[in-house]
Amino acid sequence: MVRAGSGKGRMPERQESLSLIVCTYRRPEAVRSLLQSLDVQTAPPDEILIIDGSEDTETETAVRQIGSSGRSAGVSYFRVPPEHRGLTRQRNYGIARAKADIVAFLDDDTVPEVAYFEEIRRCFLRHPEAGGVGGYIAGTRWRRVDPGTRLRLGMFRCGDWERREDYRWRMRKLLHLDGDSSPGWMPRSGHGRSVTFLPPDGEDHEVEFMFGGASAWRRAVLERHKFSTFFQGYGLYEDLSFSLQVSRKAPLFVCTAARLSHRHDAGGRPNSFRYGQMVVRNGWYVWRQRWPQPSARDRLRWWSITLLLTLCRLVDARHDGLRRGIEEALGRIVGAAFTVIDAPRLPSSAAMACE
């Protein structure tokens, strides 16, 4: 993990242009909130593209209303034809129409803090070699600690910052299934820690994967790489797959000073059974994309963690809703069975560069 200073200070007079792409599906109110938040940005995008996969016109109406009120200037709305619906297809559709040097993505249910795009631009200036820069999802409670103090089972530590672990990670620690990779890096047995486990220290952290719904990429990267259409509809882990492609050629950084909130709007999500299938099958795909020839021990660990997380989902059903929890657990079981019987075909290294 590589860190660099946050580089506070005035923005240079000349900076690279930035396009923002927002892919959406049946979330008109979320899009409205996001567009309103962009009006107060200290360094707003030069253009905003709304790529809508909805069959109805509610999102279009919301965008037009905001535009007619004089807010969120520079918004272009596109309702995609059926053959371009789905997150990865919509992202590629937007990329083909964006004009700036840097192309950023925000999920429709995110709300960036006022300096979000200013910090993203700063990070690119600090790291001219970077292929992409990710934002930081705020909201997790962290505290500063003495790194020399004893680490308790129920806590996760990164540098001199500490946060509480949920019971899934505590179970993995007890079973020696937690791994030792830094957040944003995939261990050989898969199931690594996401970038949400990076501390809110205001620094830049080098990673090999990041959250696609708060990311920005250089135009040259997007000319060589496309989001894979293996990930149908809602996507799920498509950002891991794309990041892993890019990080083979150019470093990626998460800028923890570029903060935003993620509201997890329930609209447009697949049902629980389908979601469970995607968790396993898509998770297997990105794991084997990163580690195409895992050892027998790593295979055993991947499947053991998959089984453990499926059992945990049944436990969660007591709090999240019995039916939804059982449906997702069954979806994970079915997804695992189909992965064993008919594993997804992995692209060749050459094909990955142009997917």
N, C-alpha and C positions, 0 to 999 in steps of 0.2 A: 504494500500500500504506500503510495507516494503522496505527500502533502506539499502544498505551496501556500504562501500567504494569501490573505483575502484581498489584498491590493486595493484598499479603500482610497478614495480620492476622486478628483474630477474625471469625467469621461473625456477622452480625446475628441477634438473637433471632428476628425474624420474617423468613421467607423464603418464596419461592414453592414450592409443592409440585411434585414431579417424579415422573413415571411413566417406567419403563424398559420398552421393548418389545424383545424378542429374537426375531427371526424365524429359524427353523431348518428344516433338511431333512436327515435321516439323519446327524446328528452328535451322538449321545448323550453321548460322552465330552467333546467340546468344550463342550457345554452344562453338563455337570457341573463342569468346571474354572471356567467363567465364574461360575456361581452360587456356588461356594465362594469365589471372589475377592471377591464382593460383601459377604461377611460382615465383612470388615475395613475397609470403606469408612468414612472419617471423617464423611461426610455422605451416607449411603446413600439410594437411591431410596425414595419413600414407597410405591410398589407396583411389582411386577415382573410383566410379562405374557410368557409363553412362547407364541409363535404357531408351531405345529408343522405343517408340510406333509407329514410322513412318512406312508407307508402302513402302517408297522409301529408297534409300541408301545414300542420300545426307549427312545426319548427320554422318553416319558411315564413309563416305569418309573424312569429316572434322576432325573427331577424329583420324583417321589413319594418316592423313597428319601431324597433330600436334605431334603425337607419333613418327613418322618417323624422325621428325626434332630434336628429342631429348628433346623436351619441355614437361611439364606436365607428368613427369615420374610416373609410378604406376597407369596408367589409364586402367581400364577394361571396354570393351564395350559389351553391351547386347542388341540385338534387340529382343523384347519380342514377343511371339506368340500371335495371336489375342485374345485368352481368357485372357491374362494378360494386355491388353491395357486399358488405362484409368489411371488417376493420382493415385487414391488410390491403384489400383491393381499393378501398377508399383512400388509404394513405398513398398508395402508388398513384391514384387518380389525382390527388391533390399535388403531389410532387411534380407531376408533369405540367401543372399549371402555375406553380409558384415561380417567382422571378428573382428572389433575393439571393445573396451570397450564402446566408445561413437559413436553413429551413427548420423551424421549431414545431413541435407538436404539444398540444395540451389535451388531455381528456376533457370531454364536455362537462364532467361533474367536478372539475377542479376550480379553485379560486386562487390566483397568485397574489402574493403580497406586492405592495406598490413598486418595489425595486427589483422585482423578479427578472425582468428582461434586461435591466441594467447590469445585474450581477451575471447573468448568462453571457452577455457581451464581454464583460470584464474577464470572465474565465477564459474565453477564446483568445483574448489578447494576452493573457498570462501564459497560455499554452498554444502557441501557433501550430504546434505539431498535432494537436488534438483532432480526431475525426468527429467527435461528438462530446457534448456536455449535457449532463442531466441536472434537473432541479431536485430540491430536497423537500420531502413531504413532512411537514411539521405536525405536532400534536402529541407525539410520544413523550412521556415524562422521563427525563434524564437528570442525573445529579453528578457533580464533580466529586471525585474521591481520590485518596492517596493510592497510587498504583501498587504500593507495597503492602497494602492491607489484604487480608484473606478474602478470597472470592467465595461467596456463598452459592449454594446450588441454585437458588431461585433468582440469581442475578446474572446479567451478561455485561461484560466489561470490554470497552474499546478505548485504549489509551488510558486517560484519567477520567473517563466518563463511564457511568454505569446506569443500567435500566433493568426493570423487572422482566424476567422470563415468563412466558405463559406456560401452562402445564405440558404442552406438547414438547417444548424444548427441554423441560425438566425431565420428562420421561425419556427423551433421547439421550440425555446425559447419563441417566441412571443405567441405560442399556448400552452405553458406549456407542451410540449412533449419531452423535452430534457433529463429528468432523472438526477440522481445525483450520478451515479456510477463512480468510477475512471476508467481511460483507462485500458483496459485489463480485465475488470470485467463486467459481463452481468447483467443488472438490471432485475427486475421481469417482466417488460413489454418488454424486448428484445431491440434490436436496440441500443446496447451500443457503446461506443467509442472504436475504435481499438487502438492497441498499437502505432500507428503512432502519437497519441496525447500525448505520453510521451515525456518529454523535453530532449534535448541533454545535460544532466548534467553529463554524465560519470558515473552514478550510476547504481546499479542493482535494478529493480523494481519487486516486486512479483505481479504476474498476475494469472488469471485462464484460459486465452486463449492467443494464440500468433500466429504470421504469420508462417505458415508451411514451406514456401519457404525460411526461414532463421531461422532454428531451429536445435537443437541438443538434443539427448535423450540418457539416459543411456541404456545400453544393457538390464538390468533387466526389464526396463519399456516396451521395445519392445517385450520381451518374454511373457508379460502378456496382451498386448494390440495390436490390429491391426487396420489399417485404414479401415473404414467402406466402403463396396462396395455399400451402398445406394447411394453414390455420384458417378454418372456415368461420364465417359469421362473426361471432363475438371475439374470436381470436384466442386469447389466453396463452401466455408465454411467447407470443409472436415477437415481443420486444426482446426477450432473452435470445431468441434465434437470430434476430437481426443484429443485436449488439455483438454476439459471438462471432458473426461474420466480420463485422467491421473491426473489432479489436484484434483480429489477426494481422491487420495491416496498419492500424493507427491507434494510438492510445485514446481511452475514454476517461472522462473525469466527471464525478458528481460534485457540484458546487453547493456546499451546504449553506452558503449565504443566499442562494436563490431559493426562497422558501414559498411554499404554497400549501393549501389544504386540499384534501381529497374527500369528497362528501359521499362517495359510494352510492350514487343514485340507483335505485332498484330497477328503474325502467330500462327496457331493452336488453335485459339479461336473459340467458337461457334458463330453462327450468332446472331444478336441482339434479334430476337424474342425468340430464345431458351435461350439465356442468361437471358432475362427478366423473363421467367418462372422459371429458376433455382434460381434467386435472391429471389423470394417469397417462393417457395416450400422448397428449402434448408434452407432458413432463418427461416421458421416456424419450420422445423425439429430440428435445433440446439437450438432454443428458448425453445421448449417443452422438449427437452432432458435435458436442464438445469433446467427448471421450469415446470415439468409435470402437475401440477395442479394450473395454474394461476387463480387469482381472476377475477371476471367479469370486474372490473376496469382495470386490467392489459391486459385482452383480448381486451377491447375496445381501450386501448392505442396502443397495437401492430398493430391492424388493421387500426387505424387512422394514425399512422406513415407510414404504408405501402401504404395507399392511398395518403398521402401527397408526399411521395417520387416518386410515380408513376406520379403524376401531375407535380412534379419538372422535371421529365425526359422529359415531353413534352416541358417544357420551355427550357431545355438544347438543344432541337432539333434545335433551332435557331443557335446555335454555333457549335454543333457537327455533324450536318447533319440532315436535316428534316426527310428523310426516316429512318435513323438508330434510331433516337430518337422515332419516332412514332412506329416503329417495336418493340423496347424494351418496351415501355409503354404498347403496346397491349400484349406483352408476359407476362408482370407483371399482367395484368388484367386476362388473361387466367390462369396463374399460381395460382392466388388468387381464381378464380372460382373452379378450380380442387381441391385446398386444402380444400375448404369448402365442396365440394361434396364428395371427396374421400381423406381424410387426410392421409398422410404417416403413416405407422405403426411404432410406436416407440419400440425399443428393450427393453426387461426387463433389470433391473439393473445387473443381473447376466450375461446376454448375452452381454452387453456392454463391459464387461471386456475382452472378447475374440473376439470381432468383428474385 
